[in-house]
Amino acid sequence: MCAAKGLRARGLPAHAGPDMSYCVPTSRMSVTTPVTRYAKSEGVHVAYQEFGDGPANVVFVPGFVSHIDNYWTHPNVVRWLERLGSFARVVMFDKRGTGLSDRVSELPGMDERMDDVRAVMDEVGLERAAVFGISEGGSLAALFAAHHPERCEALIAYGAFAQFTSWFPTQEDLEGLFTYIDSGWGTGESLPLFAPTSEGDVAFQEWWGRFERLGADPGAAITLMRMNSQIDITEILPTIHVPTLVIHRTGDTTIDFAGGVLLAERIPNAQLVELPGPDHLPWVGENPLRIIDEIEQFLTGTRSEPVADRVLATLLFTDIVDSTITAGTVGDDRWRNLLHAHDNTIRGELARFRGKEVKRTGDGFLATFDAPARAIRCALSISEAVRSLGIEVRAGLHTGEIHITDGDVEGISVHIASRVADLAGAHEVLVSRTVKDLIAGSGVSLEPYGTYTLKGVPDEWQLFRAST
């Protein structure tokens, strides 16, 4: 994916080496990563994956750099890709010189990259497919559609451009990126510049830093950007005669919205979908699944209704105790590293006890479990594990019916669990009477904590404190 412009203007440090004393390994998500295979393109091995079983065929062309295995290690990206695969057979790949594909002595031009698209399609037996490119990959997808209409059923471009100046208007802007790549590549410090709504998300920044490191080495990244700076496909756009969908966020901080408008204006009969928001990364922000909805409508003529399920679940809320005081005591850099370690620790415990992360909530997490006793044991284990980091958490649990909609959870049970957590003190795990009644014989120790009125929730609630 592409990096953003204006690095100097935003004051991005050349390199701020993180204090790694609190870092712990990131737990891998409990999602099955598609098998990575290789297609041969003029002697070069191009890494690709297949997933999804829908009626449409889609070739996903990534942006500046990519790493197809790393995509499956972040929940936002996984949710986005799985939604795409719900109505399509998707083939995605790392372009030569990036990710898991062969490193090459000379990085390729657009001609060789078009060969990579064709080689991957041939390898999986796709005679025709919709070609979906994001960012710089949108330029490549458009060029492929113009040259190979017999292989291209449709063209889809998200956050894309015809002229490189839509990305970096001046040479000075581009030199700012080179400075970052030369001294800060792999830190993830560029994340806020093209995903501003993710600013302050330490775990996501760590993931993005790994994405940079795995996508390309610094020298290759600079060479790729020098090549990209020559992109101007404006003149070939009128020769594209396949159905075309252009999607662009109007406040995109990386690729100017005008760049998307130009694509739609110059490609005959292209459809332009304008979405609000400043983020360039398609899987973050206020409308990531809306992007996929538009693609589904374009390719299939139908749009899936939001998935809404009613299930019984045990909800766990966690929160760091006295986080503001701790942050002020240890300083910003130390606090960011503490949050990073806290997040990784909780995700590790959730994986261990088969909990499902729903989302981060400020300085804590919301997760669901299909077994209340296991949820309590997970909460107790989390409470012990984070103490080694010098922080304490509170936790609250409740079991009840919830609505699952597009990966989030709703309903009165969510509010009850949140209110129970609010009443817990440092290193305490509180549960509702409902949870207590469901764990008979589990061996989990509970003691009465009192009867409380929960804000916004009817009736009085008996709470209990769990212990090991």
N, C-alpha and C positions, 0 to 999 in steps of 0.2 A: 504494500500500500504506500501511497505517497506521503512525503513529509510536507509540512506547511511552509508557506512563505512568511517573510517578516520576522525571522528569528532574532535578528539584532534588535529590531524595534520592540520585541516583546521581552528583551533582556534575558534570553536563555543563556545560561552559563556555558562556557566552552566545555567544561566537565566538572561536575561536583561529585567526587567519588563518595558513594554511600558508606556509612558506618555499618559494616556487615555483622557486627557482634550479636545482633538479635535475629539474623536471617536463619530460617529453617527451610528445608526443601518444600517446594510447592507440591501438594498432593494432586495426583492425576484424577481427573473427573471419572466417575463411573459411567462413561459413555464409550461404546465400542467405536474405535476409530476405523474407518474403512481401510482395507488393505491397499498399501501403496505398491503400484506396479510401474513398469517402465516401457515406454514406446521408443523406438529407434527413429531418429530424425537426422538423416545424413551422417550417421555414425555417432550422433550425440544421444545420450540416454535422457529422456524427458519423463520426469516423475509425474504420475497421475493417480487419481482415485475415482471410483464410481460409487454413488450412493443414490438412494431414492428409487421409487418404483411407480411413479406417476406416468400418465399417458404422454406427456411432452418430453422431448429430448432437448437438453440444455448443455452447452459447453460453457463453463464458467472461466473467464479469462481474468486473472488477478491483476492488481495494480503494479506499482513500481517494483516491489519485491514481495515475496510470499514464502510461506512454508506450510505445505498442506497438512502435515501432521500437527503442527502447532495450532492450527485453526481449532482443533477439537479439544483444546485444553482450557478454553474459556467459555463459561455458560452462555454468555450473550451471543457469541459466534455460533455455538452449537445449536442454540434455539433457532437462530436465523437460517442456518444451513438445513436443519431438519425441516423447517417450514417450507423451504424451497424444494426439498426432496419429497414433500407430501403430494406434489402434483407433477413431478418431473423425474426422469432419469437424468441425473446430473453427472457430468464428467468435469473435474477441475484438475489443474496441473500447475506445476512450477515451471516458468519459462527457463530455458537454458541459461546457465550462469547464476541462477538463484535457487534458494530453497534446497530441495532434495535432488534437483536435476544436476547433470554434469556441470562442473566448473569448466570454463573454456578459456583458451589462451587469449582470444579476442571476443569481446562481448558482441552479440549479434545486432544487426539492424532489423528493421521491420520485416524485410523479406524473409529472413531466417525464422523470425518469430511466427510469421504466417505459416511457414513450413511446419513448425511445432504444433500449431493448432490442427493442421491437416493430418499430421502423423498420429496424434492422439485419437482423432476421429477414426482413422483407418484401423488403428490397433483394437478399438472396442467395437468396430463394425457399424459405426454411425455414418450412413451415407449423407444424411441431412440432419441439421439441428439448428435450434435457435442459439445464436452466439451472444453471450451476455458478458460485457466487459465493464469493469469498474475503474474509475480514474484513468490512469494511462492505459489500462487494459481496454477501455472504451475506444480509444483511438485505434488500437490494434484490431479490435472487433469490427470497427467501421471499415477499416482498410480490407479486412478479410471479406466482409460482405460485398464490397465493391469488386474485388478480384475473383471471388468464388461464389457467385450467386447460386450456382448449381448445388453447393454444399450448405448453403445458409437459408434456412426456412424463415428466419426473422433475426432482427438486430435489436438488442437491448443495451442501452448505455446508462450507467448511473454515475453521477458526479464526474462526468467525462468532459473532454475538450477536443477541439479541432486544432487549436493553436496553443503552443506551449506558453505563450504570454498570458493565457488565462490562469496559469498555475503560478509562474514567476514573471511578473511584468517587466522586471529590469534585471540586468546582469548583477547589480548590487544585491538584489534579493537572493539570487541564485548563489552568489558567493557566501551569503550568510548561511545557507544550507550546507555548503561545502565545509565551512568552519565547524559547524556542529558535527557533521559526519567525521571529520578529521580528528576531533578531540572528545566528542561526547557520544558517538554512535554506540548503541547497546545499552545506554542508561535509561532509555524511555522518557527522557526529559522533554522530548518533542511532543508528547501526547496531547497536552492542552492546546497546542497550536492547531490541531485539526480535529480534536474531539473535546471542545471546550467544556461541554457538560460533564466530562469525566475528570476535570481538574480536581486534584486532591484525592482521587481514588488510587491509593498506594498500590493495591494489588493489581489493578489494571495497568498502572504504569510499569510495574515489574513484568507483567505479561508482555506489554508492548516492547520493553527493552529486549526481552528474549526474542520477540518477533524480529526486531532489527538484527540481532546477532545471527539468528538462524537464517534470515532471508538473504543476507549477502555480507561479505566482509567489507570494511570501509573503503578499500580501494575499488572494489567492484561497484559499490554503491555510487561513488563519485563518477566512475566511468559511465555507468548506466544513466546518470543524470545528465552528463554531457551529451550523450546520444539523444536522450529525450528532449533536450533543449532545441534539437533540430526539427521537432515534430511540427508540421503544418499540413494538415490534410484537407484544408478548406476547399481546394479546387476539385477534389475527387468526390465530395459529398453529393453533388447533383447526380452522380452516376450510380448511386445506391438505389436499387429498385426492389428491395425486399421490405416487408412490413417492419416499421421501426418504432420503438418506444424509447423516449429519452426521459429519464427521471433525474431531477436535480433539486436539492434543498436551496431555498432562496437565499439563506444566509451562510451558505457553505464558506468556511473560513480558509479553505485550501484552493479549490477551483471556483473561480467566480461564476455566479449564476449566469452571467452573460455568455460564458463559454458553452453552457448547456443550451441556452436559447439559440446560439449560432448553429449548433448541430441540428436542432429541430427545424430551424428556418431553411437550412440549405439542403437537407435530405428530403426528397419529394414525399409528401403525404405523411411525414413523421408526426407522431403524437407526443406532445410535451406534457408531462405531469409535474407540477410545481408542488413541493412539500415544504412546510415550514421547518425552521431549525438551523442551527449554525454548524452542526457536526458534518464532517466529511465521511467518517467511517460509517458504513450503512447499518451496522448492527448496534449502534448506540443512539442515544437521544430519545425523543418523544415518539417517534413513529417508525422504528425499524421494521416491524412486521407489515406496516402499510406499504412499504416498498415491495415486499413480496406479494402482498395482495394485488398490487397494480400489475405485477408481472404475471400472476396467475390469471387475472382478468384478460390481459392481453393475449396470452397464449392459449387459454382454454375457453374463453368466453364466459366463465363463471368465476365467482369469488366466494371462497369458503367463509362460512359464518364463524365468528370467533368460537373456539372450542371452550365449552363451559361444562364442567363435570361437577356433580355433587358427590363428595366422598366423605367418609369418616376418617379423621386423621388426628394425630397428636401434634400440637404446635409447640415449638420451642422458641422463645425469645431470649436472646442474651444481650448484655449491655456492659460496657466497661464502667466501673465505679469511679467517680471523681476524675473523669477523663480530662476535663478542663484544667483542673489543678495540676494533674500529672503533666499535661502538655506544657503548662507554664513553667513547671519545675525543671523538666529535662531539656526543653528547647525544641524548636521546630524540627531540626534534622533528626534528632534522637526519637522524637515522637513519631515521625513518619516511619522510621524503622521499627519502632514498637508496634505500630498499627499493622505494618507488613507482616511481622512475625505473628501477631495476634490472629490475623486473618488466615494465614497459612496453618496455624495450629488448629483453629476451629474447623477449617475445611478438612484437615486430616482426621479429626475426631468424627466429623459427620460421615466421612467415607468409611471409617472403621465400624461405626454403628449403623450403617446403611440409612443415614438420614439424607434428606433431599434439601439442598440449599434453595430457598426461594429468592432471597435478596439480602443485601446488606441494609441495615437500618441505622444510619448515623454511625455510632461506634459499636455496633453489634450486628447480630444476624437474626433472621427468621428462617426456620427450617421446619420441615414436616417429617413425621415418622408414621409407619403403619403398625407400630407396636409401642404402647405407652411405657412399658417397663424398660425397653431398650432406649427410649427417648430420655428417661430419667438417668439411666446409666451414662448416656452420652453427655448430658448436662453436668453430672458430677465429674466426669473425666475431663471435660473442658475446664471446669472450675479449678481443678488441680493443675492441669497442664499450663494454664496461663500464669499461674502464680510464679512459676520459674522464670517468667519474663519480668517479674516485678510489678505486675498489675493484677487486679482482681475484677471478676465479673459477677453480675447478678443474673439469675435465670428464672424464668417462669414458664409453666407448662399447663396446657388445658387440652382435653380431648373433646371434639365435637364435629359436627358436619360443616364442611367448607365448600365454597365454590372455587373451582380452578378455572381461570380464564387467561389464556395466552401466557401460561407460565406463572401467573401471580395468583394469590389466594384472597378470597373475600368472605365476609360473613361475620355474624356476631361472635363466633368462636375465636376469630382472630383478635377481636377487641378484648375478649375475656383474657386470653393468654397474655396479651400486652399489658393489661392492667395488673395481672398477677405478678408479672416480672417487675413492674414499677414498685411493688411493695417489698420486694426482696432487698436484703442488705448485701454488703460485700461478702462474697464467697457463699452465698445462700442460693439454694435451688428450691423454689416454691412450686407446689402443684395444687390444682383445684380438687375439690371433693370427687368430681367426676373421674379424674385420673386415679385417685386412691381406690375407688370402687372397682376399677378395671384391672388392678395389678395384684389381686389376691393370690397368694402362693408364689409370688415372683422372688421373694427374698429381699426386696427393696425395703429399707427401713424408712418409716415416715413417722413424724411426731406432730401433734396439733400445733398450729401457728396462730389460730384465732379465726374469728368471723368478721368479715369485712364487707362494706358496701363498695362496689367497684364503679368508678366514674363512668356514667353513660350506660351502665348495665343494670337491668332490673334485679330485684331481690338481694338477699345477703348471701355471701359465699364463704364456705368453710375452706380454709387453706391449710396445707400441711408442708412441713419442711423435710426434704429428703436428706439422707446421710448415707455414708458408705458403711 
